[in-house]
Amino acid sequence: MDFITEIDFKILDFIRETLSCSFSDIFFKFITFLGDAGILWILGAFILIATKKYRVCGIVMLCGMLFGLITGNFILKPLIARPRPCWINTAVTLLIENPDDYSFPSGHTLSSFISCTVLGLYERKFLFVALPLASLIALSRLYLYVHFPSDVIFAVLYGVLIGFFAYKITEKYIRKAD
């Protein structure tokens, strides 16, 4: 086992030993459900699109998430083909269905931090809800033992980067045309 994976497992085991209880089981299953297929963020984007003031923000969120889906799920996951922790350590009982795609990067975390970044760049007050929610979704993936910490850390950084560039491109090319 390589050095990073060894550290990843130590962190995962620490999270399970420290946070595990029936309340956490229910709570993190619910939180991860909110991030399934980016549905919470997609719904949020459509709500923003329905308003004149935040229409561009919603569109940028959707475009950023689409880019994240293509590069994260369709390119990086099959290219890197990293097994999930629950596939390696089968002694852990999963609280959710065993995912059938690869682990790196975390799609839940990626879509959450793309959305969080875009929301924060358009309206700082959105961060009071988006950042804790995105962080909890990322933590849920670790608690549920379906992602390694390095999968999640990369997805946070990559999500912020995508969100930032989606915002900058919009401001430079689309807003300039207004």
ABEGO torsion letter per residue (X at the ends): XBAAAAAAAAAAAAAAAAABBAAAAAAAAAAAAAABGGAAAAAAAAAAAABAAAAAAAAAAAAAAAAAAAAAAAAAAAAAGBBBAAAABAABBBABBBBABBAOBBAAAAAAAAAAAAAAAABAAAAAAAAAAAAAAAAAAAAAGABBAAAAAAAAAAAAAAAAAAAAAAAAAAAAAX
